[in-house]
Amino acid sequence: MVNKKKYGKWIWLILLPIAILLVRGASANSGFVETYYSRGIYLFIGQVLSSVFGIFPFSFGELIVIFFIGFIIYRVIRLIINIITIKSTAKYYEIVYFIRDIVVYISVGYFIFICIWGLNYHRLPFSEIAALSIQKASVDELTNLCESLIIEANELRDDVIEDDEGVMYIPNGYRSVFKRADIGYKIVSEVYPVLGGKYGRAKGVIISEAMSYAGITGIYFPFTGEANVNINRPDLLLPATTCHEIAHQRGFAREDEANYIAYLVCKMHPDVDYKYSGTMLALIHSMNKLYEYDKDSYSKLKAKYSKGVRRDLADNNRYWKIYSGPVDRVSTKINNAYLKSNLQKDGVHSYGRMVDLLIAERRFDK
């Protein structure tokens, strides 16, 4: 009976190739995914999960992750003990069963992930939904974009609250940010109804410092529908990061699109800290891209930053430099592999494509 149970687990491995086939099929049928999955099946699943787990004031997804890590550690320790104490050839079966169980966990987990959220990677691009034409942009267009964002950032910075060191400060911190995020989404949904819906608020993560070491600012946990945010970081990009994770919650999986949606929501938000945070998110990405193509223009434009903007960026960079290290680099590689596994061929570099949407928006406004 025991052997039947052990061998019966092998059948769960079939879910992995099924999930891969679903991804392949979805990638070739974006219109179908958009209509029937993203605006149908996921719209229901996402709101139900988010509403149910939104009842908890803490991140339920974080507890699941911690429990699972603890469970894997327990299994590894038990395996080591069995290998040492069992003297027969049965010890080799223990190793095989352990590997099988890990693959089964991955197979089942990936299949559920794809079904309840992952197919959103293959919905129509947000540029099509927003009727924005993505075309190749000249360096001059990129330069003009950066310059306009600098002007906006400098103006908004004058109205931002500062702490004793002259750095952007948000009274009541992340709690205030999470509470007000939905205001921006309600406004932006009047222009883009696809960004509307009833979802739970973003949540702070208890192990935020560990996330900082991994270089993670936030993470969407699809199994509970929770938008999780690293709260152990400067206030500068906290509103923008919150809106980014909520964009994932609303079914926009691609990183570049979540960034652009975060910028849109912050831009339309009535509160200046949100407006400034979203503008700074756009400015950082745009200036980083300009640095790749025209370092001279980058240097000239950087000199136009106001003193307040400089202090905020210096504080933000100083924070992340403290936590930069091998864990951060490994995390980036894992994230890169994760994105590519969902057929996001640019990997982490897809973050830079936010600039294409920003330029397309400028063209549309003209």
Beta strands, then each sheet from edge to edge (+ up, - down):
strand 1: 203-204
strand 2: 218-221
strand 3: 226-229
sheet 1: 1+ 3+ 2-
end
